[in-house]
Amino acid sequence: MPIPPDGAGEVLVAVRGGSEAYTAWSSTSIGRDVRVVVVEAVSARTVVVERLPS
């Protein structure tokens, strides 16, 4: 699910050999199928992300 600027979206995070969905926030919009890096864990299922630098 895309992430709107200053809004919630969803990302898949590699965890324990699989992937799990997390609610994600970002200060900029991030489209679908864009690789991101987690920069902060807000809670057990919510993260702050940024685009992965190329």
C-alpha positions as a printed NumPy array, in Angstrom:
array([[  0.   ,   0.   ,   0.   ],
       [  1.501,   3.4  ,  -0.933],
       [  2.441,   5.818,   1.823],
       [  1.045,   9.355,   1.499],
       [  3.1  ,  12.307,   2.802],
       [  2.687,  12.473,   6.585],
       [  0.186,   9.617,   6.427],
       [  0.075,   5.91 ,   7.117],
       [  0.663,   3.133,   4.618],
       [  1.923,  -0.417,   4.788],
       [  5.273,  -2.101,   4.148],
       [  6.473,  -5.693,   4.124],
       [  9.495,  -6.268,   6.368],
       [ 11.717,  -9.35 ,   6.177],
       [ 11.437, -11.077,   9.561],
       [ 12.614, -14.542,  10.624],
       [ 12.901, -15.95 ,   7.099],
       [  9.538, -14.566,   5.956],
       [  7.889, -11.191,   5.612],
       [  5.361,  -9.399,   7.782],
       [  3.185,  -6.354,   7.12 ],
       [  3.787,  -3.252,   9.253],
       [  2.   ,   0.083,   9.356],
       [  4.463,   2.634,   7.981],
       [  4.807,   6.399,   8.159],
       [  7.029,   8.673,   6.074],
       [  7.484,  12.432,   5.783],
       [  7.366,  12.087,   1.959],
       [  5.084,  10.058,  -0.272],
       [  6.39 ,   6.623,  -1.246],
       [  4.754,   4.667,  -4.041],
       [  3.914,   1.002,  -4.238],
       [  6.775,  -1.483,  -4.868],
       [  9.469,   1.004,  -3.76 ],
       [ 12.261,  -0.341,  -1.542],
       [ 12.536,   1.416,   1.809],
       [ 14.688,   1.35 ,   4.914],
       [ 13.202,   1.342,   8.419],
       [ 14.621,   4.304,  10.361],
       [ 12.555,   4.049,  13.549],
       [ 10.285,   1.577,  15.321],
       [  7.346,   3.514,  16.766],
       [  5.619,   0.486,  18.274],
       [  5.594,  -3.284,  17.852],
       [  3.782,  -3.046,  14.469],
       [  4.456,   0.554,  13.324],
       [  7.633,   1.907,  11.699],
       [  8.957,   5.085,  10.136],
       [ 10.573,   4.531,   6.728],
       [ 12.544,   6.397,   4.053],
       [ 13.234,   5.5  ,   0.443],
       [ 16.255,   3.239,   0.096],
       [ 19.069,   5.368,  -1.394],
       [ 20.177,   4.165,  -4.821]])
